[in-house]
Amino acid sequence: MSNWRQQVKQLFGRPAGSEEHQRQLSLEENDNTFMVGAWQVGENPRDRQTYDRAQVLADCMDAWRFNPLARRITELTTNYVTGGGFVVSSSHPGTQAFLERFWNHRLNHMSQRVCELSDELVLSGNLFLLVSTDRAGMSYVRVIPSADIARIESSEADIEQELCYVGQTGLAGEERVFPAYQPGRDRLDPNGEFEAVMLHYAVNRPAGSQWGESDLAPVLKWLSRYNAWLEDRVRLNRFRNAFVYVVKAKFANESARSNRQIQLAAHPPAPGSVLVTDESEEWSVIAPKLEALDASSDGLAIKKMIAAGVGLPLHFLAEPESSTKTTAEASGNPSYRRFAERQRAMCWILEDLLHVVAERRAHLDREIDPGAVISVTGGDISARDNAELAEAGRKAVETANGLYEKGLIGADELLRLVYRFMGEQMPAVEVNRGKQG
């Protein structure tokens, strides 16, 4: 019996330090502590929690709708990334002809849809593309909002091998499963139709994560603070011209003072009028003190935080930080690099999408080569870069041509140097042509 009591005491007795543990358990839960440390089953700990991600996506969309700075940041990225257009090319003539039909199809209009793709990447950091194909092999692309995707199911062995996407549709939030595209496993069903598949792309994605991050996510609170600060300044400036007259005089009693106040309130002095009083009254004015000079530095500090968070110089956001052109141009170089990096990501996304639609078409059309090389190139990010690269290319031609004439380098090396200094990648066909020369 004593052994049994000792075992019960060990199971249910208070261990050392249990008072602190009991105190923590007795604390009242609230909205700030209820979900702390909680994770949904199957979620990746490297990603945001589901409710947090949904809130960030909703906040980014609200900022785009109502905050001019957020709208401008999104537009700037899209303008630089997609403003120059994209050129689609393929090494196979039949594949090239089909890709042009797909690109210009009235239900795809990809030349305009790329702006929608870029905006979605900026606002959510994710791009979910639903690809459906008709019986003729023509594919159609639609963007599914990231907020409509509840979760991503991946392979247990590799988180980047995504299997399907669970979305919420309808007023009741019914779940709809979108199968992920699997290379080499796309087949026609007995009815001669393809199953609609989804492609997922992400930017600003940490290693080991499934979801990307919005470009606006780090600056959401600073956009809100700048908006609140600006509203306060507008309210103060609204009453900048409002003032109150103060009249000082010696009155015999309270009744005399009250009668004088009623008289002045009934007939206040008009703006611009001449007021004549005797020495028994002294008039003064109480006006608000805005301290605009001190407040402007506060607003500039908040705006600098926003500009640093999205990688833009202040003069991109209508804030001339410096009056010199050289400083403005130098501060724009990091932004151009960022836009160029996003443009390369966009080109890769479009190339991958075009490979998918070409592979689907190849099941029905023998003129399509699913293994053909497909490349997408974007427009120039900055016109100033073109002038600098052209000057560098001209000098490279002069130098390399002199070496070529002396027999120090071959024709292929001459072409490589010229392409290198002009910032372009030399096609393989040009290399072969140079060797033949």
FIBA-46185 format. One line per field, with one value per residue (C-alpha): residue number from 1; x, y, z. Coordinates in Angstrom, 3 decimals. Each point is the difference from the previous one (the first is absolute). Example, Ala and Ser with C-alpha at 12.3 -4.5 7.8 and 13.67 -1.06 7.14 Angstrom:
BEGIN
nr: c(1|2)
east: c(12.300|1.370)
north: c(-4.500|3.440)
up: c(7.800|-0.660)
//
This chain:
BEGIN
nr: c(1|2|3|4|5|6|7|8|9|10|11|12|13|14|15|16|17|18|19|20|21|22|23|24|25|26|27|28|29|30|31|32|33|34|35|36|37|38|39|40|41|42|43|44|45|46|47|48|49|50|51|52|53|54|55|56|57|58|59|60|61|62|63|64|65|66|67|68|69|70|71|72|73|74|75|76|77|78|79|80|81|82|83|84|85|86|87|88|89|90|91|92|93|94|95|96|97|98|99|100|101|102|103|104|105|106|107|108|109|110|111|112|113|114|115|116|117|118|119|120|121|122|123|124|125|126|127|128|129|130|131|132|133|134|135|136|137|138|139|140|141|142|143|144|145|146|147|148|149|150|151|152|153|154|155|156|157|158|159|160|161|162|163|164|165|166|167|168|169|170|171|172|173|174|175|176|177|178|179|180|181|182|183|184|185|186|187|188|189|190|191|192|193|194|195|196|197|198|199|200|201|202|203|204|205|206|207|208|209|210|211|212|213|214|215|216|217|218|219|220|221|222|223|224|225|226|227|228|229|230|231|232|233|234|235|236|237|238|239|240|241|242|243|244|245|246|247|248|249|250|251|252|253|254|255|256|257|258|259|260|261|262|263|264|265|266|267|268|269|270|271|272|273|274|275|276|277|278|279|280|281|282|283|284|285|286|287|288|289|290|291|292|293|294|295|296|297|298|299|300|301|302|303|304|305|306|307|308|309|310|311|312|313|314|315|316|317|318|319|320|321|322|323|324|325|326|327|328|329|330|331|332|333|334|335|336|337|338|339|340|341|342|343|344|345|346|347|348|349|350|351|352|353|354|355|356|357|358|359|360|361|362|363|364|365|366|367|368|369|370|371|372|373|374|375|376|377|378|379|380|381|382|383|384|385|386|387|388|389|390|391|392|393|394|395|396|397|398|399|400|401|402|403|404|405|406|407|408|409|410|411|412|413|414|415|416|417|418|419|420|421|422|423|424|425|426|427|428|429|430|431|432|433|434|435|436|437)
east: c(0.000|2.823|1.549|-3.325|-0.366|3.552|-0.618|-3.166|1.884|2.664|-2.589|-2.259|2.189|1.385|3.502|2.669|-0.763|-3.687|-1.214|1.335|-1.428|-3.415|0.094|0.612|-2.830|-2.398|0.548|-2.981|0.306|-0.543|0.363|3.706|0.932|-2.474|1.823|3.570|2.055|-2.933|0.455|-2.524|0.642|2.035|1.244|3.615|1.633|2.023|-3.196|-2.396|-2.948|-3.136|-1.926|3.059|0.580|-3.668|0.140|3.178|-1.528|-3.154|2.042|2.113|-3.127|-1.536|3.229|-0.010|-3.612|0.140|3.635|1.519|3.553|-0.773|-1.700|2.988|2.513|-1.922|-0.290|3.702|1.027|-2.448|0.954|3.704|-0.388|-2.639|-0.083|2.428|-1.993|1.209|1.258|-0.728|2.275|0.465|2.581|-2.769|-2.150|-3.185|0.309|0.685|-3.177|-2.132|1.492|-0.846|-3.611|-0.167|1.580|-2.382|-3.162|-2.866|-0.678|3.645|1.200|3.305|1.477|-2.489|-0.248|3.690|-0.826|-2.549|2.606|2.517|-2.529|-0.927|3.648|0.468|-3.158|0.176|3.426|-1.741|-1.372|-2.566|-0.731|-2.846|0.600|-2.974|0.240|-2.752|-0.265|1.916|3.012|-0.281|0.674|-1.473|1.598|-1.807|1.470|-1.465|0.377|2.406|-2.580|-2.243|2.617|-0.286|2.973|2.602|0.553|3.481|1.936|1.186|3.522|0.266|-1.970|0.618|-1.726|-3.539|-2.819|-3.185|-1.458|-3.089|-2.073|-3.104|-2.851|-3.604|-1.736|0.189|3.732|-0.179|3.356|1.143|3.118|2.190|2.493|3.536|1.589|2.301|2.526|-0.283|-3.218|-2.485|-2.308|-3.340|-2.988|-2.353|-2.071|3.009|0.341|2.735|-0.524|0.435|3.274|1.528|3.482|1.427|2.813|1.300|2.361|1.501|-0.206|2.296|1.841|-2.175|-3.271|-2.988|-1.350|1.557|-0.245|-1.523|2.275|-2.304|-0.056|3.034|-1.320|-3.698|0.196|2.150|-2.483|-2.714|2.046|0.823|-3.668|-1.025|2.728|-1.093|-3.653|0.921|1.950|-2.940|-2.372|2.333|0.458|-3.764|-0.197|3.158|-1.995|-2.423|0.613|-1.775|-0.148|0.836|-1.304|1.408|-1.768|-1.042|-3.674|-2.101|-1.532|-0.628|-3.178|1.932|2.572|-2.724|-1.862|3.215|0.688|-3.543|0.387|3.279|-1.332|-3.018|2.154|3.545|2.575|0.096|3.339|1.899|-2.052|1.427|-0.585|0.141|-0.178|0.815|2.652|-2.419|0.155|2.981|-0.487|2.198|-0.226|0.564|1.160|1.180|3.736|0.631|3.778|0.111|3.813|0.378|-2.882|1.464|3.084|-2.237|-1.896|3.244|1.356|-3.087|0.179|3.668|-0.930|-2.626|2.437|2.694|-2.486|-1.016|3.426|-0.875|1.738|-1.997|-0.220|-1.969|-2.615|-0.320|2.527|3.033|2.639|2.791|0.034|2.912|-0.605|3.075|-1.185|-3.462|1.398|2.375|-2.775|-2.085|2.560|-0.910|-3.662|0.801|1.877|-3.027|-2.319|2.367|-0.006|-3.814|-0.098|2.249|-2.358|-2.972|1.746|0.648|-3.643|-1.221|2.478|-1.190|-3.634|0.662|1.738|-3.134|-2.411|2.325|0.253|-3.780|-0.375|2.589|-2.351|-2.329|2.284|3.067|1.342|0.766|3.316|-0.468|3.767|0.648|1.888|-2.367|1.362|-1.695|1.868|-1.218|0.383|2.710|-0.251|1.689|0.645|3.160|1.473|-0.451|2.092|2.756|0.013|0.054|3.032|1.690|-0.798|1.451|3.259|0.081|-0.340|2.910|2.238|-0.989|0.191|3.602|0.858|-1.799|1.873|3.314|-1.036|0.012|-3.662|-2.424|-3.356|-1.945|1.989|-0.587|-3.766|0.096|1.751|-2.396|-3.066|1.560|0.563|-3.438|-1.598|-1.555|0.298|1.445|-2.262|1.523|-0.666|2.154|2.835|-0.108|-0.149|3.045|1.955|-0.868|1.289)
north: c(0.000|2.375|-0.605|0.818|3.270|0.961|-0.559|2.140|2.738|-0.064|0.220|2.691|1.733|3.471|-0.121|2.553|3.396|-0.854|3.232|2.077|-2.478|0.128|3.795|0.116|-2.450|2.085|3.169|1.195|-0.529|2.926|0.753|0.724|-3.201|-2.634|-0.843|0.511|-3.068|-1.714|-1.634|-1.688|-3.679|-0.418|3.599|0.794|1.805|2.120|1.556|2.432|-1.458|-0.246|2.732|2.288|-0.513|0.682|3.219|1.190|-0.690|1.903|2.923|0.145|0.103|2.739|1.986|-0.294|1.168|2.904|1.065|2.023|-0.929|-3.732|0.385|1.909|-2.541|-2.777|1.984|0.861|-3.645|-1.042|2.879|-0.778|-3.789|-0.266|3.478|-0.892|-3.086|-3.581|-1.760|-3.734|-2.064|-3.693|-1.943|-2.104|1.749|-1.963|0.619|3.682|0.337|-1.644|2.107|3.160|-1.172|-0.816|3.324|2.077|-2.059|2.242|-2.133|0.233|3.430|-0.669|3.356|1.587|-2.856|0.235|3.234|-1.930|-2.669|2.594|1.756|-3.296|-0.779|3.405|-0.196|-3.636|-1.363|-3.015|-0.767|-2.776|-0.585|-2.301|-1.508|-1.553|-1.512|-0.625|-2.983|1.846|0.362|3.740|0.920|2.856|1.609|1.500|1.512|-1.367|2.517|-1.183|0.803|-2.734|-2.714|-1.499|-2.346|-1.721|-3.738|-1.183|-3.220|-1.242|-0.409|3.419|3.087|1.564|-2.904|1.306|-2.466|2.035|3.279|0.240|3.089|1.464|0.965|0.990|1.826|-3.024|-0.403|-3.403|-1.545|-0.538|-1.966|1.125|-2.669|1.215|-0.376|-3.024|0.065|-3.035|-1.232|2.121|-2.335|0.180|-1.563|-2.386|2.988|1.524|2.875|1.204|0.468|3.589|0.353|2.724|1.500|1.746|2.548|2.030|2.891|1.168|-3.598|-1.065|-3.292|-2.938|1.923|-0.622|3.538|3.205|3.388|3.205|2.925|2.162|-2.267|1.577|3.552|-0.470|1.515|2.869|0.724|0.096|2.307|2.359|0.106|0.805|2.666|1.627|0.024|1.717|2.665|0.558|0.469|2.504|1.922|0.058|2.114|1.984|3.114|-0.521|2.282|1.380|3.619|0.684|3.268|1.253|2.813|1.119|-0.731|1.173|-3.434|-3.375|1.273|2.723|-2.510|-2.396|2.795|1.064|-3.585|-0.383|3.268|-1.042|-3.469|1.549|2.358|-1.431|2.009|-0.900|-1.085|3.012|2.479|2.759|-0.390|3.132|-0.290|2.221|-0.633|-1.954|-3.042|-2.019|-2.384|-3.012|-3.153|-3.676|-2.007|-3.648|-0.658|-2.667|-0.294|-1.042|-0.040|-2.558|-2.099|-0.161|-1.824|-2.548|-0.671|-0.281|-2.546|-2.187|0.313|-1.009|-3.161|-0.788|0.681|-2.155|-2.827|-0.214|0.829|3.311|3.386|2.862|1.880|-2.979|0.772|3.731|1.008|1.860|-1.072|1.789|2.779|-1.429|-2.225|-2.129|-0.958|-0.843|-2.211|-1.784|-0.725|-1.541|-2.685|-2.417|0.277|-0.795|-3.089|-1.060|0.540|-1.951|-2.900|-0.013|0.154|-3.074|-1.810|1.045|-1.234|-3.368|-0.244|0.699|-2.475|-2.731|0.807|-0.136|-3.365|-1.349|1.229|-1.212|-3.453|-0.243|1.064|-2.581|-2.834|1.041|1.796|-1.711|3.329|0.960|-1.007|-0.208|-0.035|3.149|2.820|2.825|3.323|3.162|3.302|3.199|3.624|2.316|1.139|3.368|2.017|1.412|-3.500|-0.299|3.087|-1.175|-3.524|1.330|2.130|-2.955|-2.204|2.548|0.173|-3.798|-0.360|2.350|-1.802|-3.560|0.698|1.156|-3.218|-2.048|1.652|-0.782|-3.655|0.079|-1.124|-1.881|1.072|-1.807|1.776|3.342|-0.587|-1.130|3.176|2.241|-1.757|0.026|3.752|0.683|-1.943|-2.622|-3.773|-1.292|-2.598|-3.348|0.508|3.124|-1.928|-2.632|2.648|1.717|-3.253|-0.598|3.506)
up: c(0.000|0.783|-3.421|-1.689|1.927|-0.847|-3.710|0.073|1.788|-2.679|-2.774|1.433|2.525|-0.576|-1.412|0.831|-1.465|-0.591|1.657|-2.889|-2.479|1.680|0.022|-3.762|-0.651|2.106|-2.053|-2.010|-3.766|-2.361|-3.719|0.408|1.836|-1.171|-3.265|1.252|-0.867|-1.728|-3.401|-2.238|-0.660|-3.186|-0.134|-0.755|2.953|-2.451|-1.405|1.573|1.840|-2.108|1.801|-0.043|-3.718|-0.772|2.027|-1.756|-3.432|0.952|1.354|-3.177|-2.150|2.162|-0.192|-3.803|-0.140|2.425|0.463|-2.874|1.004|-0.084|-3.376|-1.371|1.296|-1.734|-3.220|-0.038|0.247|-2.710|-2.286|0.121|-0.143|-2.729|-1.550|-2.793|-0.973|-0.451|-3.103|-0.315|-2.226|-0.678|-1.970|-1.616|-2.693|0.739|3.718|-0.636|-2.085|2.698|2.788|-1.932|-0.358|3.705|0.983|-2.123|0.572|1.048|3.092|1.081|-1.262|1.744|-0.983|2.413|2.482|0.899|1.853|2.055|0.737|1.161|2.235|1.638|0.706|1.622|2.116|1.109|-0.920|-1.580|-3.431|-0.442|-3.690|-1.001|-3.450|-1.812|-3.482|-2.554|-2.341|-2.722|2.311|0.596|3.620|1.988|3.050|2.967|3.155|3.239|2.860|2.663|2.659|-1.476|0.568|3.480|-0.009|-2.157|0.234|-0.906|-0.100|3.371|-1.361|-1.681|0.952|-3.421|-1.805|0.321|-0.621|0.258|1.203|2.177|-0.673|1.574|-2.304|0.457|2.821|2.272|-0.599|-1.675|-0.730|-3.571|-0.809|-2.902|-1.085|-0.561|-3.399|-0.162|-2.868|-2.238|1.662|-1.945|-1.891|-1.783|1.711|-1.853|-1.152|-1.732|2.485|2.311|3.703|1.163|1.900|2.126|-0.035|3.046|0.005|2.918|0.701|3.294|1.195|2.851|-0.348|1.015|-0.422|-2.235|-0.157|-1.242|1.684|-1.315|-0.830|2.123|3.067|1.771|-0.433|0.750|3.477|-1.271|-2.768|2.643|2.228|-2.839|-0.964|3.593|0.298|-3.242|1.032|3.251|-1.887|-2.364|2.921|1.625|-3.225|-0.439|3.140|-0.690|-0.886|2.863|2.958|3.056|1.103|3.627|1.409|3.291|1.841|3.458|0.538|2.914|0.536|-1.648|-1.640|-1.843|-1.227|-1.206|-1.836|-1.749|-1.078|-1.377|-1.897|-1.623|-0.827|-1.740|-2.063|-0.308|-1.947|-3.689|-1.559|-1.272|2.005|2.187|3.710|2.159|3.789|2.952|2.591|2.176|-2.354|-1.215|-2.938|-0.806|-2.101|0.908|-3.063|-0.235|-0.061|-2.645|0.361|-3.654|-0.229|2.793|-1.332|-3.517|1.279|1.709|-3.218|-1.965|2.484|-0.424|-3.767|0.042|1.861|-2.654|-2.849|1.595|0.586|-3.661|-1.474|-1.636|0.185|1.447|-3.287|-1.376|2.660|-0.745|2.668|-1.486|2.497|-1.895|-2.546|-2.014|-3.017|0.673|3.478|-1.286|-2.758|2.359|2.506|-2.774|-0.914|2.847|-0.984|-3.627|1.168|2.018|-2.965|-2.250|2.470|0.109|-3.795|-0.226|2.360|-2.144|-3.172|1.621|1.112|-3.533|-1.500|2.372|-0.804|-3.745|0.356|1.701|-2.677|-2.782|1.578|0.223|-3.612|-1.091|1.014|-2.838|-2.455|-1.444|-1.250|3.583|1.532|3.794|0.471|-2.033|1.645|1.026|1.168|1.223|0.116|1.632|-0.974|1.207|3.601|-0.470|-3.156|1.580|0.139|-3.768|-0.666|2.364|-1.437|-3.571|0.808|1.699|-3.014|-2.422|1.947|0.311|-3.789|-0.580|2.483|-0.937|-3.743|0.408|1.824|-2.662|-2.853|1.721|0.336|3.791|0.317|-2.219|-1.401|2.718|2.713|-1.726|0.024|3.612|1.111|-1.916|1.423|3.448|0.086|-1.469|2.841|-2.266|-0.089|-3.251|-1.706|-0.844|-3.711|0.063|1.616|-2.746|-2.689|1.493|0.002|-3.638|-0.828)
//
